[in-house]
């Protein structure tokens, strides 16, 4: 319907433009009516040819993109089909070879196959699936197609275990395989819950300053304000931490499971968490910690990937100062 309206508008615009040319050429260039009409028709036909050509080129580009996507889907389908056939073949051999012995490995992979099917069913139903903490290190290529747009968020708790995680292998891989896929780091917003006294904690200040050095947008928020942003959520949907990237995926931390999480691609859930994030972000204007001059000096020319080194350097420096300040003993 929109394309039809646009086509009619373009034809009417071309006709109007031709009439204007007819009138102007008759008055300014003293052309007779026949010559003005020929000029107008030439411009009209030429303009229509250009419009049709441009639309044709645009359609060809869209068609080529569609063909490329179809090829990717066919390749993936072929890979999955081949893998499943191999799994079925090997599983049949394994189950047959150990049918009398019944070793634990048979039961283990029997449960794994059931778990995979359960998770796929959960995705189809708009639910959550469990995510292991090392998923970004084990399967970095899976997240590479994420779009570089203005809808990339990350939210996590501001406690020592979370800050330490960013300097671990899994955290470093997370930064490398997600954040580095996005050219403009300012599109990534990070929001951390701050407990009383966290603003004065040097490790928290280092964490915030390195985020700023790396070009991220980062803010702190109190537990009270964060709870208000999620006031309308069901208890089962309230996260201890969550992340949204490219409006394509969302994951949240599982209560009592450490860094294990759950992942969903449900658009309704993504919108629900995005709205809550935006509400919380708007309430954080005065929550960011003030960075002390000492922390600023430790973080000069350092980025977030240097977190572990900067923290170690700060602790070493302050341990040295503490020893120097201790009075001599007799």
Order of alpha helices (4+ residues) and beta strands (2+ residues): alpha-alpha-alpha-beta-alpha-beta-alpha-alpha-beta-alpha-beta-alpha-beta-beta-beta-alpha-alpha-alpha
